[in-house]
Amino acid sequence: MVKRIFILLISSVVFNLTSYCCKNNYGGLLCDTLSTRIIKYIPDGYEIVSLVNGFLNSDSLPDYAVIIRKPNEMDSNLLLVLFQTPDNMFFKSLESNEIISVRYDNVLEIKNNILHIETDEPWHGTNSNLIDLTFRNSDWICLRIESFCDDSNNSWENSIDFVTGEFTINHGIYDKNDQTQIRKISGKLENIKPVSIITDNISKHLSIKYEGKDYYVSKRCNLWSDDEIYNLIGE
């Protein structure tokens, strides 16, 4: 009985992966071959919700970034990165839920050896992050984070570049005259470098001190006082 259940589970995951591949133009023999090779890296009970391919390391073999999740578990999204080997197999280079939305949608893109991740968090309006990762010296490095938030009265667009040290924080107010009033701070952090997502905690690098105040890049940073906001938006 246990063996039969295991076979049924594997068959179900293969079917889900094959269906995903075929819907996304990985058809025919490629579809079957890809599903056979990738299935062994998908934990039991998970299904693929997003898959992209491209070049992420220094060889000429296409690699795959995959978002998987457990269908019946709310906060179960997991990011996998699989590097292809010369024998047409893969090895798992990255497994993480730290830099993605564990509950909501994630959009993946691979371009110029960079993995771009767009996350979605529909909480009190809209919230999303754009994260750029690259594989360097056997480590996964965060190069840049951009954050976008929006509610009925405010908008925020923040960013930090871990290569140049440059950062910006924008806070917009939708005023009572249907105009957007923008307040912005920007600068350049000293002694900054790209952050390892394997050995480091990105969150501690997102805090910025500007003119004696602390701002957190991936949050809603208020640059207007409560009184100023009240005067702008009215009752």
Residue frames as a rotation matrix with the C-alpha (Angstrom) as fourth column:
MET 1
0.563 0.826 0.000 0.00
0.826 -0.563 0.000 0.00
0.000 0.000 -1.000 0.00
VAL 2
0.452 -0.477 -0.754 2.79
0.149 -0.793 0.590 2.47
-0.880 -0.379 -0.287 0.93
LYS 3
-0.627 -0.723 0.288 4.62
0.365 0.054 0.930 1.71
-0.688 0.688 0.230 -2.32
ARG 4
-0.173 0.654 0.737 1.43
0.979 0.030 0.203 2.26
0.110 0.756 -0.645 -4.31
ILE 5
0.771 0.459 -0.441 0.80
0.546 -0.833 0.089 5.63
-0.326 -0.310 -0.893 -2.62
PHE 6
0.012 -0.868 -0.496 4.39
0.085 -0.494 0.865 6.69
-0.996 -0.052 0.068 -3.33
ILE 7
-0.689 -0.249 0.681 4.06
0.642 0.227 0.732 5.75
-0.337 0.942 0.004 -7.00
LEU 8
0.274 0.883 0.380 0.78
0.952 -0.306 0.025 7.66
0.139 0.355 -0.925 -7.27
LEU 9
0.664 -0.084 -0.743 2.36
0.308 -0.875 0.374 10.73
-0.682 -0.477 -0.555 -5.65
ILE 10
-0.436 -0.892 -0.124 5.34
0.144 -0.205 0.968 10.71
-0.889 0.404 0.217 -7.99
SER 11
-0.494 0.321 0.808 3.04
0.869 0.231 0.438 10.20
-0.046 0.918 -0.393 -10.98
SER 12
0.605 0.784 -0.140 0.94
0.786 -0.616 -0.050 13.17
-0.125 -0.079 -0.989 -9.88
VAL 13
0.359 -0.554 -0.751 3.98
0.048 -0.793 0.607 15.46
-0.932 -0.254 -0.258 -9.52
VAL 14
-0.692 -0.610 0.387 5.33
0.378 0.151 0.913 14.36
-0.615 0.778 0.126 -12.91
PHE 15
-0.072 0.761 0.645 1.94
0.993 -0.003 0.115 15.06
0.089 0.649 -0.756 -14.47
ASN 16
0.752 0.361 -0.551 1.81
0.482 -0.872 0.087 18.54
-0.449 -0.331 -0.830 -12.87
LEU 17
-0.069 -0.880 -0.470 5.33
-0.035 -0.469 0.882 19.37
-0.997 0.077 0.002 -14.03
THR 18
-0.689 -0.160 0.707 4.69
0.634 0.339 0.695 18.01
-0.351 0.927 -0.132 -17.53
SER 19
0.334 0.895 0.295 1.47
0.942 -0.319 -0.100 20.01
0.004 0.311 -0.950 -17.77
TYR 20
0.614 -0.173 -0.770 3.28
0.177 -0.921 0.348 23.15
-0.769 -0.350 -0.534 -16.62
CYS 21
-0.465 -0.885 -0.019 6.07
0.123 -0.086 0.989 22.65
-0.877 0.458 0.149 -19.15
CYS 22
-0.498 0.314 0.808 3.67
0.861 0.290 0.418 22.07
-0.103 0.904 -0.415 -22.02
LYS 23
0.617 0.779 -0.115 1.58
0.770 -0.627 -0.114 25.15
-0.161 -0.018 -0.987 -21.15
ASN 24
0.676 -0.438 -0.593 4.75
-0.174 -0.877 0.449 27.24
-0.716 -0.200 -0.669 -21.19
ASN 25
0.792 -0.239 -0.563 6.13
-0.597 -0.105 -0.795 26.07
0.131 0.965 -0.225 -24.55
TYR 26
-0.440 -0.844 0.305 8.32
-0.843 0.506 0.182 23.28
-0.308 -0.177 -0.935 -23.19
GLY 27
0.513 0.858 -0.021 6.53
-0.791 0.463 -0.400 20.82
-0.333 0.222 0.916 -25.44
GLY 28
0.683 -0.117 -0.721 7.12
-0.476 0.677 -0.561 17.39
0.554 0.727 0.406 -26.95
LEU 29
0.452 -0.602 -0.658 10.26
0.545 0.771 -0.331 15.45
0.706 -0.209 0.676 -26.15
LEU 30
-0.530 -0.662 0.530 11.78
0.008 -0.629 -0.778 18.44
0.848 -0.408 0.339 -24.36
CYS 31
0.138 0.690 0.710 8.77
-0.821 -0.321 0.472 18.52
0.554 -0.648 0.522 -22.05
ASP 32
0.911 0.229 -0.342 9.14
-0.062 0.897 0.437 14.84
0.407 -0.377 0.832 -21.10
THR 33
0.135 -0.954 -0.268 12.92
0.617 0.292 -0.730 15.07
0.775 -0.066 0.629 -20.75
LEU 34
-0.460 -0.285 0.841 12.76
-0.306 -0.838 -0.452 18.21
0.833 -0.465 0.298 -18.63
SER 35
0.464 0.719 0.517 10.11
-0.764 0.030 0.644 16.79
0.448 -0.694 0.563 -16.30
THR 36
0.811 -0.202 -0.550 12.10
0.290 0.954 0.076 13.58
0.509 -0.221 0.832 -15.84
ARG 37
-0.170 -0.985 -0.017 15.27
0.575 -0.085 -0.813 15.45
0.800 -0.148 0.581 -14.92
ILE 38
-0.511 -0.033 0.859 13.73
-0.403 -0.873 -0.273 18.11
0.759 -0.486 0.433 -12.69
ILE 39
0.466 0.878 -0.111 11.22
-0.287 0.269 0.919 15.96
0.837 -0.396 0.377 -10.80
LYS 40
0.247 -0.418 -0.874 13.85
0.729 0.675 -0.117 14.52
0.639 -0.608 0.472 -8.45
TYR 41
-0.796 -0.600 0.079 14.54
0.423 -0.645 -0.636 17.99
0.432 -0.473 0.767 -7.05
ILE 42
-0.268 0.798 0.540 10.91
-0.541 -0.588 0.601 18.72
0.797 -0.131 0.589 -6.17
PRO 43
-0.927 -0.093 0.363 10.10
-0.368 0.416 -0.832 17.72
-0.074 -0.905 -0.420 -2.56
ASP 44
-0.691 0.711 -0.130 7.11
0.664 0.695 0.276 15.47
0.287 0.105 -0.952 -1.98
GLY 45
0.019 0.857 -0.514 3.81
0.914 -0.223 -0.338 17.32
-0.405 -0.464 -0.788 -1.88
TYR 46
-0.249 -0.173 -0.953 5.00
-0.047 -0.981 0.190 20.36
-0.967 0.092 0.236 -3.86
GLU 47
0.426 0.312 0.849 3.99
0.841 0.209 -0.499 21.56
-0.334 0.927 -0.173 -7.31
ILE 48
-0.689 -0.717 0.108 5.60
0.688 -0.599 0.410 24.04
-0.229 0.356 0.906 -9.69
VAL 49
0.446 0.836 -0.319 3.91
0.655 -0.548 -0.520 27.43
-0.610 0.024 -0.792 -10.00
SER 50
0.885 -0.225 -0.407 6.65
-0.413 -0.782 -0.467 29.30
-0.213 0.581 -0.785 -11.91
LEU 51
0.356 -0.794 0.493 9.66
0.534 0.605 0.590 28.17
-0.767 0.054 0.639 -13.94
VAL 52
0.907 -0.169 -0.385 12.13
-0.398 -0.640 -0.658 30.09
-0.135 0.750 -0.647 -16.11
ASN 53
0.564 -0.779 0.273 15.40
0.726 0.625 0.286 29.16
-0.394 0.036 0.919 -17.75
GLY 54
0.912 -0.383 0.150 18.50
-0.242 -0.795 -0.557 31.09
0.332 0.471 -0.817 -18.70
PHE 55
0.224 -0.926 -0.305 22.22
0.505 0.378 -0.776 31.36
0.834 0.019 0.552 -17.95
LEU 56
0.935 0.226 0.274 23.17
-0.125 -0.514 0.849 31.98
0.332 -0.828 -0.452 -14.34
ASN 57
0.587 -0.807 0.060 26.69
0.113 0.156 0.981 30.65
-0.802 -0.569 0.183 -13.94
SER 58
0.015 -0.727 -0.687 29.81
-0.622 -0.545 0.562 30.78
-0.783 0.419 -0.461 -16.09
ASP 59
-0.689 -0.279 0.669 29.06
0.259 0.766 0.588 27.85
-0.677 0.578 -0.456 -18.42
SER 60
-0.823 0.352 -0.446 26.96
-0.567 -0.456 0.686 27.77
0.038 0.817 0.575 -21.59
LEU 61
-0.745 0.576 -0.338 24.28
0.499 0.816 0.292 25.42
0.444 0.049 -0.895 -20.22
PRO 62
-0.212 0.746 0.632 20.79
-0.361 -0.660 0.658 26.77
0.908 -0.089 0.409 -19.46
ASP 63
-0.965 -0.070 -0.254 19.81
0.220 0.320 -0.921 26.79
0.146 -0.945 -0.294 -15.80
TYR 64
-0.145 0.988 0.049 16.37
0.385 0.011 0.923 26.87
0.912 0.153 -0.381 -14.17
ALA 65
-0.965 0.056 0.255 14.77
-0.252 -0.453 -0.855 28.97
0.068 -0.890 0.452 -11.45
VAL 66
-0.406 0.814 -0.414 11.61
0.313 0.550 0.774 27.46
0.858 0.185 -0.479 -10.02
ILE 67
-0.606 0.372 0.704 8.93
-0.788 -0.399 -0.468 28.53
0.107 -0.838 0.535 -7.55
ILE 68
-0.522 0.449 -0.725 7.21
0.198 0.891 0.408 25.56
0.830 0.069 -0.554 -5.93
ARG 69
-0.539 0.387 0.748 4.50
-0.820 -0.445 -0.361 25.35
0.193 -0.807 0.557 -3.29
LYS 70
-0.926 0.377 0.018 2.29
0.346 0.866 -0.362 22.94
-0.152 -0.329 -0.932 -1.36
PRO 71
-0.585 0.722 0.370 -1.24
0.223 -0.296 0.929 23.33
0.780 0.626 0.012 -2.77
ASN 72
0.417 0.860 -0.294 -2.94
0.485 0.063 0.872 23.13
0.769 -0.506 -0.390 0.63
GLU 73
0.138 -0.428 -0.893 -0.48
0.944 -0.215 0.249 25.22
-0.299 -0.878 0.375 2.65
MET 74
0.906 0.424 -0.011 -0.79
0.403 -0.869 -0.286 29.00
-0.131 0.255 -0.958 2.59
ASP 75
0.718 -0.683 -0.132 2.80
-0.659 -0.729 0.185 30.09
-0.222 -0.046 -0.974 3.29
SER 76
0.546 -0.436 0.716 4.72
0.152 0.891 0.427 27.41
-0.824 -0.124 0.553 1.44
ASN 77
0.972 -0.223 -0.068 6.31
-0.119 -0.227 -0.967 29.09
0.200 0.948 -0.247 -1.59
LEU 78
0.454 -0.877 0.158 9.92
0.151 0.250 0.956 28.02
-0.878 -0.410 0.246 -2.08
LEU 79
0.728 -0.311 -0.611 12.55
-0.681 -0.426 -0.596 29.16
-0.075 0.850 -0.522 -4.59
LEU 80
0.483 -0.633 0.604 14.85
0.347 0.773 0.532 26.59
-0.804 -0.047 0.593 -6.18
VAL 81
0.520 -0.408 -0.750 17.70
-0.829 -0.452 -0.329 27.28
-0.205 0.793 -0.573 -8.59
LEU 82
0.651 -0.241 0.720 18.96
0.206 0.969 0.137 24.29
-0.730 0.059 0.681 -10.56
PHE 83
0.079 -0.721 -0.688 22.25
-0.841 -0.419 0.342 24.45
-0.535 0.552 -0.640 -12.46
GLN 84
0.959 0.250 -0.131 22.53
-0.277 0.746 -0.606 22.18
-0.054 0.617 0.785 -15.46
THR 85
0.162 -0.920 0.357 25.56
-0.355 0.283 0.891 19.89
-0.921 -0.271 -0.281 -15.72
PRO 86
-0.438 -0.418 -0.796 27.35
-0.868 -0.035 0.496 18.62
-0.236 0.908 -0.347 -18.86
ASP 87
-0.993 0.093 0.070 25.62
0.104 0.976 0.191 15.23
-0.051 0.197 -0.979 -18.53
ASN 88
-0.535 0.827 0.174 22.23
-0.198 -0.323 0.926 16.97
0.821 0.461 0.336 -18.92
MET 89
0.067 0.520 -0.851 21.36
0.890 0.355 0.287 16.59
0.452 -0.777 -0.439 -15.26
PHE 90
0.383 0.125 0.915 21.07
-0.140 -0.972 0.191 19.28
0.913 -0.201 -0.354 -12.57
PHE 91
-0.410 -0.299 -0.862 22.35
0.826 0.280 -0.490 20.12
0.387 -0.912 0.132 -9.14
LYS 92
0.656 0.755 0.001 20.50
0.652 -0.567 0.504 22.35
0.381 -0.330 -0.864 -6.69
SER 93
-0.400 -0.842 0.362 22.41
0.564 -0.538 -0.627 25.58
0.722 -0.046 0.690 -6.20
LEU 94
-0.907 0.138 0.399 19.84
-0.351 -0.772 -0.531 27.45
0.235 -0.621 0.748 -4.12
GLU 95
-0.184 0.908 -0.377 16.79
0.675 0.396 0.623 26.70
0.714 -0.140 -0.686 -1.98
SER 96
-0.952 -0.212 -0.221 15.28
0.306 -0.691 -0.655 29.67
-0.014 -0.691 0.723 -0.17
ASN 97
0.120 0.977 0.174 12.08
0.898 -0.182 0.400 31.29
0.422 0.109 -0.900 1.03
GLU 98
-0.144 -0.290 -0.946 13.81
0.805 -0.591 0.058 34.38
-0.576 -0.753 0.319 2.46
ILE 99
-0.779 -0.317 -0.540 13.69
0.001 -0.863 0.505 36.63
-0.626 0.393 0.673 -0.59
ILE 100
-0.804 0.592 0.052 10.32
0.132 0.092 0.987 35.72
0.579 0.801 -0.152 -2.12
SER 101
-0.252 0.825 0.505 6.71
-0.953 -0.302 0.019 36.09
0.168 -0.477 0.863 -1.13
VAL 102
-0.969 -0.159 0.190 5.93
-0.204 0.947 -0.249 32.84
-0.140 -0.280 -0.950 0.70
ARG 103
-0.349 0.920 0.176 2.18
0.254 0.274 -0.927 33.35
-0.902 -0.279 -0.330 0.24
TYR 104
0.591 0.667 -0.455 1.52
-0.152 -0.461 -0.874 35.41
-0.793 0.585 -0.171 -2.88
ASP 105
0.949 -0.097 0.299 2.78
0.314 0.327 -0.891 35.61
-0.011 0.940 0.341 -6.46
ASN 106
0.142 -0.944 -0.298 6.41
-0.103 -0.314 0.944 35.74
-0.984 -0.104 -0.142 -7.53
VAL 107
0.993 0.103 -0.057 7.56
-0.058 0.014 -0.998 36.53
-0.102 0.995 0.020 -11.07
LEU 108
0.271 -0.944 0.187 10.97
0.235 0.253 0.939 35.24
-0.934 -0.211 0.290 -12.19
GLU 109
0.991 -0.105 -0.084 13.20
-0.105 -0.219 -0.970 36.36
0.084 0.970 -0.228 -15.06
ILE 110
0.329 -0.940 0.089 16.77
0.517 0.258 0.816 35.46
-0.790 -0.223 0.571 -15.99
LYS 111
0.919 -0.062 0.390 18.68
0.308 -0.505 -0.806 38.04
0.247 0.861 -0.445 -18.01
ASN 112
0.395 -0.856 0.334 22.40
-0.389 -0.485 -0.783 38.81
0.832 0.180 -0.525 -18.36
ASN 113
-0.346 -0.548 -0.761 23.31
0.336 0.685 -0.646 36.18
0.876 -0.479 -0.053 -15.73
ILE 114
-0.919 0.135 0.369 21.02
-0.385 -0.501 -0.775 37.87
0.080 -0.855 0.513 -13.19
LEU 115
-0.519 0.803 -0.292 17.95
0.762 0.590 0.268 36.35
0.388 -0.084 -0.918 -11.58
HIS 116
-0.811 0.364 0.458 15.25
-0.412 -0.911 -0.005 39.01
0.416 -0.193 0.889 -11.28
ILE 117
-0.603 0.641 -0.475 12.51
0.767 0.629 -0.124 38.31
0.219 -0.439 -0.871 -8.73
GLU 118
-0.656 0.509 0.557 9.34
-0.440 -0.858 0.266 40.35
0.613 -0.071 0.787 -8.40
THR 119
-0.828 0.355 -0.434 7.29
0.554 0.633 -0.540 39.65
0.083 -0.688 -0.721 -5.30
ASP 120
-0.346 0.807 0.478 3.70
-0.168 -0.555 0.815 40.55
0.923 0.201 0.327 -4.51
GLU 121
-0.776 0.176 -0.606 2.17
0.629 0.289 -0.721 41.24
0.048 -0.941 -0.334 -1.07
PRO 122
-0.348 0.713 0.609 -1.39
0.152 -0.597 0.787 42.67
0.925 0.367 0.099 -1.33
TRP 123
-0.094 0.218 -0.971 -1.54
0.988 0.139 -0.064 44.01
0.121 -0.966 -0.229 2.22
HIS 124
0.232 0.295 -0.927 -3.15
0.493 -0.857 -0.150 47.40
-0.838 -0.423 -0.344 3.00
GLY 125
0.566 -0.046 -0.823 -2.99
-0.649 -0.640 -0.411 48.25
-0.508 0.767 -0.392 -0.69
THR 126
0.937 -0.318 -0.146 -0.25
0.113 0.670 -0.733 46.91
0.331 0.670 0.664 -2.92
ASN 127
0.498 -0.847 0.187 3.31
-0.641 -0.214 0.737 45.99
-0.584 -0.487 -0.649 -2.02
SER 128
0.964 -0.248 0.094 6.00
0.252 0.748 -0.615 44.53
0.082 0.616 0.783 -4.24
ASN 129
0.396 -0.909 -0.129 9.75
-0.362 -0.283 0.888 44.13
-0.844 -0.305 -0.441 -4.31
LEU 130
0.912 -0.298 -0.283 12.19
-0.192 0.301 -0.934 43.74
0.363 0.906 0.217 -7.19
ILE 131
0.579 -0.717 0.389 15.28
-0.377 0.188 0.907 41.78
-0.723 -0.671 -0.161 -6.24
ASP 132
0.691 -0.449 -0.567 18.36
-0.558 0.167 -0.813 41.16
0.459 0.878 -0.135 -8.40
LEU 133
0.640 -0.484 0.596 20.51
-0.296 0.561 0.773 38.14
-0.709 -0.671 0.216 -7.60
THR 134
0.543 -0.516 -0.663 23.67
-0.686 0.184 -0.704 36.85
0.485 0.837 -0.254 -9.21
PHE 135
0.959 -0.283 0.012 25.87
0.242 0.840 0.485 33.79
-0.148 -0.462 0.874 -8.64
ARG 136
0.566 -0.797 0.212 29.43
-0.463 -0.519 -0.719 34.80
0.683 0.309 -0.662 -7.85
ASN 137
-0.457 -0.875 0.161 32.35
-0.665 0.216 -0.715 32.87
0.590 -0.433 -0.681 -6.35
SER 138
-0.648 0.256 -0.718 30.11
0.338 0.941 0.030 29.95
0.683 -0.223 -0.696 -5.36
ASP 139
-0.715 0.432 -0.550 27.71
0.492 -0.249 -0.834 32.28
-0.497 -0.867 -0.034 -3.54
TRP 140
-0.003 0.788 0.615 24.35
0.910 -0.252 0.328 33.91
0.414 0.561 -0.717 -4.24
ILE 141
-0.782 -0.440 -0.441 24.65
0.564 -0.800 -0.202 37.69
-0.264 -0.407 0.874 -4.07
CYS 142
0.436 0.900 -0.028 21.96
0.849 -0.421 -0.320 40.36
-0.299 0.115 -0.947 -3.83
LEU 143
-0.545 -0.666 0.509 22.83
0.819 -0.552 0.156 43.32
0.177 0.502 0.847 -6.06
ARG 144
-0.906 0.315 0.281 19.79
-0.281 -0.947 0.157 45.55
0.316 0.064 0.947 -5.73
ILE 145
-0.502 0.836 -0.222 16.36
0.849 0.427 -0.311 45.80
-0.165 -0.345 -0.924 -4.10
GLU 146
-0.868 0.383 0.317 13.53
-0.247 -0.886 0.392 48.08
0.431 0.262 0.864 -5.16
SER 147
-0.698 0.661 -0.275 10.33
0.646 0.414 -0.641 48.41
-0.310 -0.625 -0.716 -3.16
PHE 148
-0.799 0.535 0.276 6.93
-0.188 -0.657 0.730 49.71
0.572 0.531 0.626 -4.33
CYS 149
-0.661 0.638 -0.394 3.94
0.705 0.348 -0.618 50.32
-0.257 -0.686 -0.680 -2.06
ASP 150
-0.820 0.475 0.320 0.63
-0.166 -0.732 0.660 52.02
0.548 0.488 0.679 -2.61
ASP 151
-0.559 0.776 -0.292 -2.61
0.755 0.331 -0.566 52.72
-0.343 -0.537 -0.771 -0.73
SER 152
0.348 0.839 0.417 -5.53
0.936 -0.332 -0.114 55.09
0.043 0.430 -0.902 -1.20
ASN 153
0.976 0.073 -0.203 -3.57
0.112 -0.975 0.192 58.15
-0.184 -0.210 -0.960 -0.05
ASN 154
0.386 -0.920 -0.073 0.12
-0.609 -0.313 0.729 57.31
-0.693 -0.237 -0.681 -0.45
SER 155
0.950 -0.271 -0.155 2.72
0.077 0.685 -0.724 55.79
0.303 0.676 0.672 -2.74
TRP 156
0.519 -0.843 0.140 6.29
-0.485 -0.155 0.861 54.77
-0.704 -0.515 -0.489 -1.97
GLU 157
0.921 -0.374 -0.110 9.15
0.105 0.510 -0.854 53.90
0.376 0.774 0.509 -4.33
ASN 158
0.630 -0.720 0.292 12.40
-0.631 -0.255 0.732 53.00
-0.452 -0.646 -0.615 -2.58
SER 159
0.879 -0.391 -0.274 15.62
0.083 0.691 -0.718 51.38
0.470 0.608 0.640 -3.73
ILE 160
0.550 -0.813 0.190 19.09
-0.575 -0.204 0.792 50.44
-0.605 -0.545 -0.580 -2.59
ASP 161
0.798 -0.405 -0.447 21.96
-0.277 0.411 -0.868 49.41
0.535 0.817 0.216 -4.83
PHE 162
0.879 -0.447 0.165 24.47
0.015 0.373 0.928 47.18
-0.476 -0.813 0.334 -3.04
VAL 163
0.357 -0.778 0.517 27.05
0.931 0.250 -0.266 47.70
0.078 0.576 0.814 -5.79
THR 164
-0.143 -0.386 0.911 27.17
0.434 -0.852 -0.293 51.51
0.889 0.354 0.290 -5.86
GLY 165
-0.716 -0.058 -0.695 25.73
0.694 -0.162 -0.701 52.23
-0.072 -0.985 0.157 -2.41
GLU 166
-0.899 0.391 0.198 23.15
-0.307 -0.884 0.354 54.60
0.313 0.257 0.914 -3.91
PHE 167
-0.616 0.760 -0.209 19.69
0.768 0.520 -0.374 54.71
-0.175 -0.391 -0.904 -2.35
THR 168
-0.802 0.475 0.363 16.44
-0.290 -0.839 0.460 56.61
0.523 0.263 0.811 -2.86
ILE 169
-0.632 0.718 -0.291 13.27
0.715 0.396 -0.576 56.89
-0.298 -0.572 -0.764 -0.81
ASN 170
-0.857 0.437 0.274 10.18
-0.153 -0.723 0.673 58.48
0.492 0.535 0.687 -2.37
HIS 171
-0.606 0.752 -0.261 6.92
0.649 0.277 -0.708 59.23
-0.460 -0.599 -0.656 -0.60
GLY 172
-0.872 0.370 0.320 4.01
0.038 -0.600 0.799 60.51
0.487 0.709 0.510 -2.64
ILE 173
-0.646 0.736 -0.203 0.72
0.237 -0.060 -0.970 61.92
-0.726 -0.675 -0.135 -1.33
TYR 174
-0.581 0.584 0.567 -2.45
0.683 -0.029 0.729 61.90
0.443 0.811 -0.383 -3.44
ASP 175
-0.956 0.099 -0.274 -3.85
0.112 -0.744 -0.659 65.25
-0.270 -0.661 0.700 -2.42
LYS 176
-0.203 0.976 -0.073 -7.42
0.408 0.017 -0.913 66.56
-0.890 -0.215 -0.402 -2.37
ASN 177
0.256 0.239 -0.937 -6.90
-0.652 -0.672 -0.350 68.22
-0.713 0.701 -0.016 -5.77
ASP 178
0.910 0.110 0.400 -6.05
0.126 0.846 -0.519 64.88
-0.396 0.522 0.755 -7.39
GLN 179
0.561 -0.821 -0.103 -2.39
-0.570 -0.293 -0.768 65.84
0.601 0.489 -0.632 -7.64
THR 180
0.755 -0.405 -0.516 0.56
0.582 0.777 0.241 63.78
0.303 -0.482 0.822 -6.41
GLN 181
0.726 -0.541 0.424 2.92
-0.627 -0.774 0.086 65.57
0.281 -0.329 -0.902 -4.07
ILE 182
0.681 -0.557 -0.475 6.36
0.410 0.828 -0.383 63.94
0.607 0.065 0.792 -3.90
ARG 183
0.666 -0.624 0.408 8.99
-0.740 -0.488 0.462 64.14
-0.089 -0.610 -0.787 -1.20
LYS 184
0.847 -0.422 -0.323 12.29
0.181 0.800 -0.573 62.37
0.500 0.427 0.754 -1.82
ILE 185
0.564 -0.800 0.203 15.58
-0.658 -0.288 0.696 61.67
-0.498 -0.526 -0.689 -0.12
SER 186
0.932 -0.338 -0.132 18.60
0.161 0.711 -0.684 60.07
0.326 0.616 0.717 -1.74
GLY 187
0.546 -0.806 0.228 22.23
-0.794 -0.411 0.448 59.49
-0.268 -0.426 -0.864 -1.05
LYS 188
0.403 -0.520 -0.753 25.14
-0.329 0.685 -0.650 57.11
0.854 0.510 0.105 -1.19
LEU 189
0.960 -0.043 0.276 26.10
-0.242 0.360 0.901 54.70
-0.138 -0.932 0.335 1.56
GLU 190
0.157 -0.978 -0.137 29.79
-0.932 -0.100 -0.349 54.23
0.328 0.183 -0.927 2.27
ASN 191
-0.714 -0.618 0.328 31.55
-0.692 0.692 -0.203 50.90
-0.102 -0.372 -0.923 2.74
ILE 192
0.317 0.864 0.391 28.70
-0.623 0.501 -0.601 48.92
-0.715 -0.054 0.697 1.23
LYS 193
-0.769 -0.522 -0.368 29.05
-0.625 0.497 0.602 45.79
-0.132 0.693 -0.709 -0.85
PRO 194
-0.080 0.757 -0.648 26.77
-0.650 0.454 0.610 43.15
0.756 0.470 0.456 -2.42
VAL 195
-0.156 0.161 0.975 25.10
-0.957 0.221 -0.189 40.97
-0.246 -0.962 0.119 0.22
SER 196
-0.880 -0.135 -0.456 25.27
-0.247 0.949 0.197 37.17
0.406 0.286 -0.868 0.35
ILE 197
0.103 0.968 0.228 21.80
-0.893 -0.011 0.451 35.70
0.439 -0.250 0.863 0.77
ILE 198
0.355 -0.057 -0.933 23.40
0.113 0.993 -0.018 32.44
0.928 -0.099 0.360 1.92
THR 199
-0.247 -0.615 -0.749 25.58
0.830 0.265 -0.491 33.64
0.500 -0.743 0.445 4.78
ASP 200
-0.991 -0.133 -0.007 24.10
0.122 -0.887 -0.446 37.05
0.053 -0.443 0.895 5.56
ASN 201
-0.159 0.964 -0.212 20.77
0.868 0.034 -0.495 38.57
-0.470 -0.263 -0.842 6.57
ILE 202
-0.467 -0.041 0.883 19.65
0.717 -0.602 0.351 41.03
0.517 0.798 0.311 3.91
SER 203
0.530 0.846 0.054 17.14
0.669 -0.456 0.587 42.72
0.521 -0.275 -0.808 6.19
LYS 204
0.475 -0.381 -0.794 19.84
0.682 -0.410 0.605 44.26
-0.556 -0.829 0.065 8.39
HIS 205
-0.641 -0.758 0.123 21.32
0.636 -0.434 0.638 46.00
-0.430 0.487 0.760 5.34
LEU 206
-0.218 0.659 0.720 18.04
0.804 -0.297 0.515 47.68
0.553 0.692 -0.465 4.37
SER 207
0.644 0.391 -0.657 18.11
0.730 -0.570 0.376 50.17
-0.228 -0.722 -0.653 7.25
ILE 208
-0.106 -0.627 0.772 19.36
0.745 -0.564 -0.356 53.61
0.658 0.537 0.527 6.23
LYS 209
0.153 0.087 -0.984 20.24
0.812 -0.579 0.075 56.51
-0.563 -0.811 -0.159 8.50
TYR 210
-0.241 -0.137 0.961 19.60
0.778 -0.620 0.107 59.88
0.581 0.773 0.256 6.89
GLU 211
-0.360 0.002 0.933 19.97
-0.235 -0.968 -0.089 63.17
0.903 -0.252 0.349 8.76
GLY 212
-0.805 -0.120 0.582 19.67
-0.587 0.014 -0.809 61.40
0.089 -0.993 -0.081 12.09
LYS 213
0.169 0.931 0.324 16.60
-0.870 0.295 -0.395 59.35
-0.463 -0.215 0.860 11.19
ASP 214
-0.756 -0.383 0.532 16.33
-0.179 0.901 0.395 55.67
-0.630 0.203 -0.749 10.35
TYR 215
0.194 0.783 -0.591 14.52
-0.935 -0.034 -0.352 54.49
-0.296 0.621 0.725 7.21
TYR 216
-0.327 -0.212 0.921 13.90
-0.079 0.977 0.197 50.94
-0.942 -0.009 -0.336 6.08
VAL 217
-0.804 -0.146 -0.576 14.04
-0.511 -0.325 0.796 50.63
-0.304 0.934 0.187 2.31
SER 218
-0.851 0.456 -0.263 11.51
0.124 0.659 0.742 47.83
0.511 0.599 -0.617 1.86
LYS 219
-0.364 0.756 -0.544 8.88
0.875 0.079 -0.477 49.48
-0.318 -0.650 -0.691 4.11
ARG 220
0.408 0.597 0.690 6.54
0.719 -0.676 0.160 52.45
0.562 0.431 -0.706 3.85
CYS 221
-0.467 -0.714 -0.522 8.85
0.882 -0.421 -0.213 55.27
-0.068 -0.560 0.826 4.86
ASN 222
0.623 0.781 0.037 6.86
0.782 -0.624 0.003 58.35
0.026 0.027 -0.999 5.83
LEU 223
-0.548 -0.810 0.208 8.60
0.816 -0.573 -0.079 61.55
0.184 0.126 0.975 4.74
TRP 224
-0.328 0.544 0.772 5.55
-0.153 -0.837 0.525 63.68
0.932 0.054 0.358 5.56
SER 225
-0.985 0.060 0.162 4.29
-0.160 0.038 -0.986 64.38
-0.065 -0.997 -0.028 9.07
ASP 226
-0.504 0.863 0.026 0.74
0.840 0.497 -0.219 63.45
-0.202 -0.089 -0.975 10.07
ASP 227
0.066 0.524 -0.849 -0.26
0.263 -0.830 -0.492 67.12
-0.963 -0.191 -0.192 10.05
GLU 228
-0.595 -0.350 -0.724 1.19
-0.567 -0.456 0.686 67.62
-0.570 0.818 0.073 6.57
ILE 229
-0.956 0.275 0.102 -0.67
0.280 0.757 0.590 64.59
0.085 0.593 -0.801 5.26
TYR 230
-0.205 0.933 -0.295 -3.92
0.820 -0.001 -0.573 65.81
-0.535 -0.360 -0.765 6.83
ASN 231
-0.037 0.147 -0.988 -3.52
-0.163 -0.977 -0.139 69.23
-0.986 0.156 0.060 5.22
LEU 232
-0.812 -0.362 -0.458 -2.83
-0.496 0.014 0.868 67.67
-0.308 0.932 -0.191 1.83
ILE 233
-0.888 0.450 -0.093 -5.59
0.317 0.746 0.586 65.10
0.333 0.491 -0.805 1.67
GLY 234
-0.450 0.756 0.475 -8.23
-0.723 -0.621 0.303 66.91
0.524 -0.208 0.826 3.76
GLU 235
-0.272 0.444 0.854 -10.92
-0.785 0.411 -0.464 65.05
-0.557 -0.796 0.237 5.64
